[in-house]
């Protein structure tokens, strides 16, 4: 597969496919990621996600059930989790867990405390199957492509919705770009993990799976960047084994 490119970001999100960069696989947690029971007891290893909106059970932001996850009704009329999901499942990772982080084209290994801090702030990164399982575990589900489209439309449309959906903190700064978090969706830039076990762009990019497949091995996903207001959609540039953030919706 070729490079995974976001033209509006003005750069290449380097080599999310293992076909681009062949390296040894790092720890993936093991087990069957289609089974929510394989989430090591359903315990969240991350604590509070750093966001400004939503409702939660007082004193409990562990997001291990639909009642304890911060959530709010969005302008599309659906209740969404308003934090990046942080339920530990098989085939999910804190940013930097079990692999190396790409920083300015250099490979960096994070300390355990840095890895944990990333989970605390950004939630976990999931394969597509693990994201579906994690949402089911908390009694919700991964939103479809159509539901993400409806949210983006209700928040002002593709070209400006990012400014209203992104958290007002936690993003790398860029001149002329700011977010109001108008609807308290509090989108955070959790970055990504490629299928070869390397991590990219926490603090700069937020990427979220949708439940909608694109062909056999791919799925649609949404992305927000730190230096534009769009909420873009992509599909066949990413296979389901990559690690992205997850939000859940409630029926």
C-alpha positions as CSV (number, residue, x, y, z in Angstrom):
1,X,0.0,0.0,0.0
2,X,1.2,3.5,-0.7
3,X,1.7,6.3,1.8
4,X,-1.3,7.4,3.8
5,X,-1.7,11.0,2.8
6,X,-3.8,13.9,4.1
7,X,-3.5,16.7,1.6
8,X,-5.2,19.3,3.8
9,X,-2.7,18.6,6.5
10,X,0.0,19.6,4.1
11,X,2.1,16.6,5.0
12,X,2.2,12.8,4.9
13,X,1.0,10.8,7.9
14,X,3.9,8.5,7.6
15,X,3.5,4.8,6.7
16,X,0.5,3.7,8.7
17,X,0.5,0.5,6.6
18,X,3.0,-2.2,7.5
19,X,3.4,-2.7,3.7
20,X,5.2,0.7,3.7
21,X,7.5,0.1,6.6
22,X,8.4,-3.5,7.5
23,X,9.4,-3.6,11.1
24,X,8.9,-6.2,13.9
25,X,5.5,-6.3,15.5
26,X,5.3,-4.9,19.0
27,X,3.0,-6.2,21.8
28,X,-0.6,-6.1,20.8
29,X,-2.2,-7.3,24.0
30,X,-3.1,-10.8,22.6
31,X,-6.4,-12.5,22.6
32,X,-9.5,-12.2,20.4
33,X,-10.3,-8.5,20.0
34,X,-13.8,-9.3,18.8
35,X,-14.8,-10.4,22.3
36,X,-15.3,-7.6,24.9
37,X,-14.6,-10.1,27.6
38,X,-11.0,-10.0,26.6
39,X,-10.5,-6.5,28.0
40,X,-8.7,-7.7,31.1
41,X,-11.8,-7.2,33.3
42,X,-13.0,-4.0,31.6
43,X,-10.8,-1.8,33.8
44,X,-9.6,1.5,32.4
45,X,-5.9,2.1,32.9
46,X,-6.1,5.8,32.0
47,X,-8.0,7.8,34.6
48,X,-9.6,11.0,33.5
49,X,-9.5,12.2,29.9
50,X,-8.7,15.9,29.8
51,X,-11.8,17.4,28.3
52,X,-14.2,20.1,29.2
53,X,-17.7,18.8,28.4
54,X,-20.3,16.2,28.9
55,X,-21.9,14.6,31.9
56,X,-20.6,11.8,34.1
57,X,-21.3,10.0,37.3
58,X,-19.9,12.2,40.1
59,X,-16.4,11.1,41.0
60,X,-16.1,8.5,38.3
61,X,-14.6,9.3,34.9
62,X,-13.2,5.8,34.3
63,X,-15.7,5.2,31.4
64,X,-16.2,1.5,32.0
65,X,-20.0,1.7,31.4
66,X,-22.4,4.0,29.6
67,X,-23.2,5.5,32.9
68,X,-19.6,6.4,33.9
69,X,-18.5,7.7,30.5
70,X,-18.8,11.4,30.0
71,X,-21.5,12.0,27.5
72,X,-23.9,14.6,26.1
73,X,-26.5,15.0,23.5
74,X,-24.9,16.6,20.4
75,X,-26.6,18.9,17.9
76,X,-27.5,15.8,15.8
77,X,-29.8,14.7,18.6
78,X,-27.7,11.6,19.6
79,X,-25.9,11.0,22.8
80,X,-22.2,10.7,22.2
81,X,-19.3,10.0,24.6
82,X,-17.5,13.3,25.0
83,X,-14.1,11.8,25.7
84,X,-11.8,9.5,23.8
85,X,-12.7,6.0,24.9
86,X,-10.2,4.7,27.4
87,X,-11.3,1.1,28.1
88,X,-8.5,-1.4,28.0
89,X,-9.1,-4.2,25.5
90,X,-7.0,-6.6,23.6
91,X,-5.5,-4.8,20.6
92,X,-5.7,-1.3,22.1
93,X,-2.8,0.8,23.3
94,X,-1.9,4.0,25.1
95,X,0.1,6.2,22.8
96,X,3.6,4.9,22.8
97,X,2.8,1.6,24.5
98,X,4.9,-1.3,23.3
99,X,6.5,0.6,20.4
100,X,8.3,3.7,19.4
101,X,7.0,7.2,18.7
102,X,8.0,9.2,15.6
103,X,9.0,12.7,16.6
104,X,10.5,15.0,13.9
105,X,11.4,11.9,11.9
106,X,13.3,10.4,14.9
107,X,12.2,7.3,16.8
108,X,11.7,7.8,20.5
109,X,10.8,5.3,23.2
110,X,8.6,6.8,25.9
111,X,8.9,6.0,29.6
112,X,6.1,4.1,31.3
113,X,4.9,7.3,33.1
114,X,4.8,9.1,29.7
115,X,2.8,6.3,28.2
116,X,0.4,6.4,31.1
117,X,0.1,10.2,30.9
118,X,-0.9,9.8,27.2
119,X,-3.7,7.4,28.2
120,X,-4.8,9.8,30.8
121,X,-5.0,12.6,28.4
122,X,-6.0,11.1,25.0
123,X,-7.6,7.7,25.8
124,X,-6.5,4.6,24.0
125,X,-5.9,3.7,20.3
126,X,-7.9,0.7,19.0
127,X,-8.0,-1.5,16.0
128,X,-11.3,-1.3,14.2
129,X,-12.6,-4.5,15.7
130,X,-11.3,-3.6,19.2
131,X,-13.1,-0.2,18.9
132,X,-16.4,-1.9,18.2
133,X,-15.9,-4.3,21.1
134,X,-14.9,-1.5,23.5
135,X,-18.1,0.5,22.7
136,X,-20.2,-2.6,23.2
137,X,-18.5,-3.2,26.5
138,X,-19.7,0.2,27.9
139,X,-23.2,-0.5,26.6
140,X,-23.0,1.7,23.5
141,X,-21.7,1.3,20.0
142,X,-19.3,2.7,17.5
143,X,-21.0,5.3,15.3
144,X,-21.5,4.7,11.7
145,X,-20.2,6.8,8.8
146,X,-23.7,8.3,8.4
147,X,-23.9,9.2,12.1
148,X,-20.5,11.0,11.9
149,X,-21.7,12.8,8.8
150,X,-24.9,13.9,10.6
151,X,-22.8,15.2,13.6
152,X,-20.5,17.1,11.3
153,X,-23.4,18.6,9.4
154,X,-25.2,19.6,12.5
155,X,-22.0,21.2,13.9
156,X,-21.7,23.5,10.9
157,X,-20.4,21.3,8.0
158,X,-17.1,19.7,7.1
159,X,-15.1,22.9,6.6
160,X,-15.8,24.4,10.0
161,X,-17.1,21.7,12.4
162,X,-13.7,21.0,13.7
163,X,-13.5,24.4,15.4
164,X,-16.7,23.6,17.3
165,X,-16.0,20.0,18.1
166,X,-12.3,20.1,19.1
167,X,-11.4,20.6,22.8
168,X,-10.3,24.1,23.6
169,X,-7.1,22.6,25.2
170,X,-4.8,19.7,24.4
171,X,-4.1,20.6,20.8
172,X,-0.8,21.9,19.4
173,X,-1.2,25.6,18.7
174,X,-1.3,27.0,15.2
175,X,-1.6,30.7,14.3
176,X,-5.1,31.7,13.4
177,X,-6.7,28.4,14.5
178,X,-8.6,28.1,17.7
179,X,-11.4,25.9,18.9
180,X,-14.5,26.9,20.9
181,X,-15.7,23.4,21.9
182,X,-19.1,24.9,21.4
183,X,-21.0,21.6,21.9
184,X,-18.7,20.1,24.5
185,X,-17.7,17.2,22.3
186,X,-14.1,17.9,23.4
187,X,-12.3,16.1,20.5
188,X,-8.7,15.4,21.5
189,X,-5.7,14.6,19.2
190,X,-4.8,11.0,20.3
191,X,-2.6,10.4,17.2
192,X,-2.4,7.0,15.7
193,X,-0.6,3.7,15.7
194,X,0.3,1.8,12.5
195,X,-0.1,-1.9,12.1
196,X,3.7,-2.2,12.5
197,X,3.6,-0.8,16.0
198,X,4.8,2.8,15.6
199,X,3.0,5.9,16.8
200,X,2.4,9.3,15.2
201,X,1.1,12.8,15.9
202,X,-0.5,12.8,19.3
203,X,-1.2,16.4,20.1
204,X,-1.6,17.3,16.4
205,X,-4.1,14.9,14.9
206,X,-7.2,13.2,16.1
207,X,-8.5,10.1,14.2
208,X,-11.7,8.2,15.0
209,X,-13.0,5.0,13.6
210,X,-16.5,4.7,12.2
211,X,-18.4,1.4,12.2
212,X,-18.8,1.5,8.4
213,X,-16.6,-0.8,6.4
214,X,-15.0,0.0,3.1
215,X,-14.4,-3.3,1.3
216,X,-13.1,-6.3,3.2
217,X,-10.1,-4.9,5.0
218,X,-10.8,-1.2,5.5
219,X,-13.2,1.1,7.3
220,X,-14.1,4.8,7.1
221,X,-12.7,7.1,9.7
222,X,-12.8,10.8,10.5
223,X,-9.8,13.1,11.2
224,X,-9.3,16.5,12.7
225,X,-5.9,18.4,12.6
226,X,-4.4,21.1,14.7
227,X,-4.0,23.6,11.9
228,X,-7.3,23.5,10.1
229,X,-11.0,23.5,11.0
230,X,-12.2,20.6,8.7
231,X,-13.5,17.2,9.9
232,X,-12.3,15.1,7.0
233,X,-13.3,11.5,6.0
234,X,-11.1,8.8,4.6
235,X,-11.5,5.1,3.9
236,X,-9.2,2.9,1.9
237,X,-5.9,4.6,3.1
238,X,-6.1,2.7,6.4
239,X,-6.7,-1.0,7.1
240,X,-8.5,-2.1,10.2
241,X,-5.4,-3.1,12.1
242,X,-4.2,0.5,12.6
243,X,-4.8,2.1,15.9
244,X,-7.2,5.1,16.1
245,X,-9.3,6.7,18.8
246,X,-12.9,5.8,19.4
247,X,-16.1,7.6,20.4
248,X,-19.3,5.8,21.0
249,X,-23.0,6.6,20.6
250,X,-26.1,5.5,22.5
251,X,-29.3,4.3,20.9
